[in-house]
Amino acid sequence: MGKTLGRMMIAAVLVVFFGVAWVQAADSISGSWDCKIDYGSGTGFPAFVLNQDGEKITGTYKGALGDSKVAGTIKDNAFELKFNSNNIDMVYKGTLEGNKLSGTGDLGPIGKGPFSCTRK
């Protein structure tokens, strides 16, 4: 009876530990993302590489307007990314759902519109 209870406790701890680790990984925005944004006068296909540390996001943007460092925040599944590329301040706001990002991108004087991204 003592061995069985001990094994059950170890199994329960492992299930909780690995279950929590899986949920945290699934909810992370960290990774490489291929995106599409429709901004009124055109369509862009930027890429992001993002790293999440708590509610803080860092990373890089690469697109038609050049390359830039990205900074942002995430709370629950709502995020905001800010960066400046080619002297244009840009902001992407949206939601993370598994391996997809979606929301609105503001490209300053270039335009504003919906975006969607898929994790590579």
ROLOMAR-396035 format. One record per residue: x, y, z of N, C-alpha, C in turn; residue number from 0. Coordinates in steps of 0.1 Angstrom, whole numbers, m for minus. Example, Ala and Ser with C-alpha at 12.3 -4.5 7.8 and 13.67 -1.06 7.14 Angstrom:
     n.u     n.v     n.w    ca.u    ca.v    ca.w     c.u     c.v     c.w   seq
     132     m57      78     123     m45      78     132     m33      78     0
     128     m22      71     137     m11      71     129       0      79     1
! end
This chain:
     n.u     n.v     n.w    ca.u    ca.v    ca.w     c.u     c.v     c.w   seq
       8     m12       0       0       0       0       9      13       0     0
      20      13       7      28      24       8      35      27      m6     1
      40      16     m13      46      18     m26      36      23     m36     2
      24      18     m36      14      22     m45      10      36     m43     3
       9      41     m31       6      55     m28      17      64     m33     4
      29      60     m30      41      67     m35      42      68     m50     5
      39      58     m57      39      58     m71      28      67     m77     6
      17      66     m70       6      75     m75       9      90     m73     7
      16      93     m62      20     107     m59      30     111     m69     8
      40     103     m72      50     106     m82      43     108     m96     9
      34     100     m99      27     101    m112      19     114    m113    10
      12     117    m102       4     130    m101      13     142    m103    11
      25     142     m96      34     153     m97      39     154    m111    12
      43     143    m118      47     144    m132      36     149    m141    13
      24     144    m139      13     149    m148      11     164    m146    14
      11     169    m134      10     183    m131      21     191    m137    15
      34     186    m135      46     193    m140      45     194    m155    16
      44     183    m162      44     183    m176      32     189    m182    17
      21     188    m176       9     195    m180      10     210    m180    18
      16     216    m169      18     230    m168      29     234    m178    19
      39     227    m180      49     230    m190      43     231    m204    20
      34     221    m207      28     221    m220      19     233    m222    21
      11     237    m212       2     248    m213      11     261    m215    22
      21     262    m207      30     274    m209      36     275    m223    23
      41     264    m228      47     265    m241      36     268    m252    24
      24     263    m250      14     265    m260       9     280    m260    25
      10     286    m249       6     300    m248      17     310    m251    26
      29     306    m254      40     315    m256      40     320    m271    27
      43     333    m272      44     339    m285      58     337    m291    28
      67     331    m283      81     329    m288      81     320    m300    29
      89     324    m310      91     316    m322      92     325    m334    30
      92     318    m346      93     325    m359      80     325    m365    31
      76     337    m371      63     339    m376      63     345    m390    32
      56     339    m399      54     344    m413      40     351    m413    33
      40     363    m418      28     371    m417      23     377    m430    34
      11     381    m430       5     388    m442      m3     400    m436    35
      m1     412    m441      m8     424    m437     m14     431    m449    36
     m27     434    m449     m33     442    m459     m35     456    m453    37
     m28     466    m459     m28     479    m453     m35     490    m462    38
     m44     486    m470     m52     496    m478     m46     497    m492    39
     m34     502    m493     m28     505    m506     m19     493    m511    40
     m19     482    m503     m11     471    m507     m11     460    m497    41
      m3     450    m499      m1     438    m491      13     436    m488    42
      16     433    m475      30     430    m471      31     416    m465    43
      43     411    m465      46     397    m460      58     397    m451    44
      56     404    m439      68     405    m430      69     392    m422    45
      81     391    m416      84     379    m407      89     385    m394    46
      85     378    m383      89     382    m370      96     370    m363    47
     107     372    m355     112     362    m346     110     368    m333    48
     102     362    m324      99     368    m311     103     359    m300    49
     106     365    m289     110     358    m276     102     364    m265    50
      95     356    m257      87     360    m246      94     357    m233    51
      94     366    m224      99     365    m210      89     371    m201    52
      80     363    m196      69     368    m188      59     375    m197    53
      57     388    m194      48     396    m202      56     405    m212    54
      69     403    m212      78     411    m221      81     403    m234    55
      81     410    m245      84     405    m258      96     412    m264    56
     106     405    m269     116     411    m277     118     403    m290    57
     124     409    m300     126     401    m312     130     410    m324    58
     128     405    m336     131     412    m348     120     411    m358    59
     120     421    m366     111     423    m378     119     423    m390    60
     114     416    m401     121     417    m414     110     417    m424    61
     110     428    m432     100     430    m443     105     439    m453    62
      95     444    m462      98     452    m473     104     466    m468    63
     101     470    m456     106     482    m451     120     480    m443    64
     126     469    m444     139     466    m438     138     457    m426    65
     148     458    m417     149     450    m405     149     459    m393    66
     143     454    m382     143     462    m370     141     453    m358    67
     146     459    m347     143     452    m334     129     455    m330    68
     123     446    m323     109     447    m319     108     446    m303    69
     100     454    m297      97     453    m283      82     453    m281    70
      77     446    m271      63     445    m269      59     439    m256    71
      46     437    m255      41     431    m243      30     421    m246    72
      27     411    m237      16     402    m239      10     400    m225    73
      m3     399    m225     m10     396    m213     m21     387    m217    74
     m22     376    m210     m31     365    m215     m28     362    m229    75
     m37     364    m238     m34     362    m252     m34     374    m261    76
     m35     386    m254     m34     399    m261     m20     405    m262    77
     m16     409    m273      m2     414    m274      m1     427    m282    78
      10     434    m280      13     446    m288      28     446    m291    79
      31     448    m304      45     448    m308      48     462    m314    80
      59     468    m310      63     481    m315      77     481    m321    81
      79     488    m332      92     488    m338      92     500    m348    82
     104     504    m352     107     515    m361     115     509    m372    83
     110     510    m385     118     505    m396     117     516    m407    84
     128     520    m412     129     530    m422     123     543    m417    85
     126     546    m405     120     559    m398     105     559    m398    86
      99     548    m398      84     547    m396      81     539    m384    87
      74     545    m374      69     538    m362      58     529    m366    88
      58     517    m362      48     507    m365      43     500    m352    89
      31     496    m352      25     489    m341      16     478    m346    90
      18     466    m341       9     455    m344       2     451    m330    91
     m11     451    m330     m19     447    m319     m28     436    m322    92
     m28     425    m314     m37     414    m317     m38     404    m306    93
     m41     392    m311     m43     381    m302     m35     368    m307    94
     m30     361    m297     m23     348    m300     m33     337    m297    95
     m35     328    m307     m43     316    m305     m35     304    m311    96
     m28     297    m302     m21     286    m306      m9     290    m315    97
      m9     286    m328       1     289    m337      m3     300    m347    98
     m12     308    m343     m17     319    m351     m17     332    m343    99
     m14     343    m350     m15     357    m345     m24     364    m355   100
     m33     373    m349     m41     381    m358     m44     394    m351   101
     m47     404    m359     m51     417    m353     m50     428    m364   102
     m46     440    m359     m45     452    m367     m30     457    m367   103
     m25     460    m378     m12     466    m379     m13     480    m383   104
      m6     489    m376      m6     504    m380       8     507    m385   105
       9     510    m398      22     513    m404      24     528    m406   106
      18     536    m397      20     550    m398      15     556    m411   107
      22     564    m418      17     570    m430      14     561    m442   108
      19     548    m441      17     538    m452       3     533    m451   109
      m3     531    m439     m16     526    m438     m18     517    m426   110
     m30     512    m425     m34     504    m413     m43     493    m419   111
     m42     481    m413     m51     471    m417     m49     458    m410   112
     m57     448    m413     m56     435    m406     m44     427    m410   113
     m39     419    m400     m28     410    m403     m31     397    m397   114
     m24     387    m403     m24     373    m397     m11     367    m399   115
      m7     359    m389       6     352    m389       5     338    m385   116
      14     330    m391      14     316    m388      28     312    m383   117
      29     305    m372      42     301    m366      49     291    m376   118
      61     293    m379      69     284    m387      71     271    m381   119
! end
